[in-house]
Amino acid sequence: MDKKLIREVIAKRVAQELRDGDVVNLGIGLPTMVANYVPQEMDITFQSENGMLGMGSLADEETMDKYLTNAGGQHITALPGASYFDSSMSFSIIRGGHVDATVLGALQVDCKGNLANWMIPGKKVPGMGGAMDLVVGAKKVIVAMEHTAKGNHKILEECNLPLTAAGEVNLIITEKGVLEVTTEGLVLKEVSEYSSIDDIVASTGSKVIIPDHFCKM
């Protein structure tokens, strides 16, 4: 699979996790694509931690407003009724438990729901941003990422990079499938048409629990 298809598969599947009436925060990078695949009839309010409720899809040349960006600096659109406010209000919304779901990328995630998504020791660090608040404040935490990085495991028995948060991840969605974090470990919920059980087990650095019944992604 090429990068474009991988990102599209993941973003489309994440969009299916969202529910009518949800307030959802999309992290920087791949997660921002999720807004492009939400059905128009669904009432989803996207929140951006730089101070916005009512974020639309990413902007193109025709819809771009140079003053309107998400927290990652990407140009976005605004839906009718969108509102803007300062960072203190934005993080009050997050810390107050008013975000139903957050979608974040990850460097690593493990079978205990630990998340590492902000730094690799020895490399330039852009900063943690709002991720630390989001994973604790949001009611559901979805990790959207490629299953491996240059053939190396990103889903592990235990993260070895500095953690963003411990035990907060609920669901992991990759181009290969969907894994749910449970008290027993990682449970395979869905398998992508581009993968197989054997492929997922081989490319996951943690035990994968295979239930009697699971779905095609």
ChimeraX attribute file (.defattr): number of C-alpha atoms within 10 A of each C-alpha:
attribute: neighborCount
match mode: 1-to-1
recipient: residues
	/A:1	8
	/A:2	6
	/A:3	9
	/A:4	8
	/A:5	11
	/A:6	18
	/A:7	21
	/A:8	17
	/A:9	19
	/A:10	25
	/A:11	26
	/A:12	16
	/A:13	20
	/A:14	25
	/A:15	18
	/A:16	12
	/A:17	11
	/A:18	18
	/A:19	15
	/A:20	10
	/A:21	11
	/A:22	16
	/A:23	20
	/A:24	26
	/A:25	25
	/A:26	25
	/A:27	26
	/A:28	19
	/A:29	14
	/A:30	19
	/A:31	23
	/A:32	22
	/A:33	21
	/A:34	24
	/A:35	21
	/A:36	15
	/A:37	15
	/A:38	20
	/A:39	11
	/A:40	8
	/A:41	7
	/A:42	12
	/A:43	14
	/A:44	20
	/A:45	22
	/A:46	23
	/A:47	27
	/A:48	25
	/A:49	27
	/A:50	21
	/A:51	19
	/A:52	23
	/A:53	22
	/A:54	19
	/A:55	27
	/A:56	20
	/A:57	18
	/A:58	19
	/A:59	17
	/A:60	11
	/A:61	7
	/A:62	6
	/A:63	12
	/A:64	15
	/A:65	14
	/A:66	10
	/A:67	8
	/A:68	15
	/A:69	21
	/A:70	22
	/A:71	17
	/A:72	14
	/A:73	11
	/A:74	15
	/A:75	19
	/A:76	21
	/A:77	19
	/A:78	20
	/A:79	14
	/A:80	9
	/A:81	8
	/A:82	15
	/A:83	13
	/A:84	15
	/A:85	12
	/A:86	11
	/A:87	14
	/A:88	12
	/A:89	15
	/A:90	19
	/A:91	20
	/A:92	14
	/A:93	18
	/A:94	25
	/A:95	16
	/A:96	11
	/A:97	15
	/A:98	16
	/A:99	21
	/A:100	19
	/A:101	24
	/A:102	26
	/A:103	31
	/A:104	25
	/A:105	25
	/A:106	18
	/A:107	21
	/A:108	25
	/A:109	28
	/A:110	25
	/A:111	26
	/A:112	21
	/A:113	27
	/A:114	21
	/A:115	30
	/A:116	24
	/A:117	20
	/A:118	20
	/A:119	17
	/A:120	13
	/A:121	8
	/A:122	6
	/A:123	7
	/A:124	8
	/A:125	10
	/A:126	8
	/A:127	9
	/A:128	13
	/A:129	15
	/A:130	15
	/A:131	23
	/A:132	16
	/A:133	17
	/A:134	28
	/A:135	26
	/A:136	20
	/A:137	23
	/A:138	24
	/A:139	17
	/A:140	18
	/A:141	22
	/A:142	23
	/A:143	25
	/A:144	26
	/A:145	27
	/A:146	22
	/A:147	22
	/A:148	18
	/A:149	11
	/A:150	7
	/A:151	8
	/A:152	11
	/A:153	18
	/A:154	23
	/A:155	27
	/A:156	18
	/A:157	18
	/A:158	16
	/A:159	20
	/A:160	12
	/A:161	16
	/A:162	15
	/A:163	17
	/A:164	19
	/A:165	18
	/A:166	17
	/A:167	15
	/A:168	21
	/A:169	26
	/A:170	19
	/A:171	22
	/A:172	29
	/A:173	25
	/A:174	22
	/A:175	25
	/A:176	24
	/A:177	25
	/A:178	25
	/A:179	24
	/A:180	21
	/A:181	20
	/A:182	15
	/A:183	10
	/A:184	9
	/A:185	18
	/A:186	25
	/A:187	20
	/A:188	22
	/A:189	20
	/A:190	19
	/A:191	21
	/A:192	19
	/A:193	11
	/A:194	13
	/A:195	14
	/A:196	15
	/A:197	16
	/A:198	8
	/A:199	12
	/A:200	19
	/A:201	15
	/A:202	13
	/A:203	18
	/A:204	18
	/A:205	18
	/A:206	18
	/A:207	15
	/A:208	18
	/A:209	16
	/A:210	13
	/A:211	9
	/A:212	5
	/A:213	8
	/A:214	13
	/A:215	11
	/A:216	12
	/A:217	18
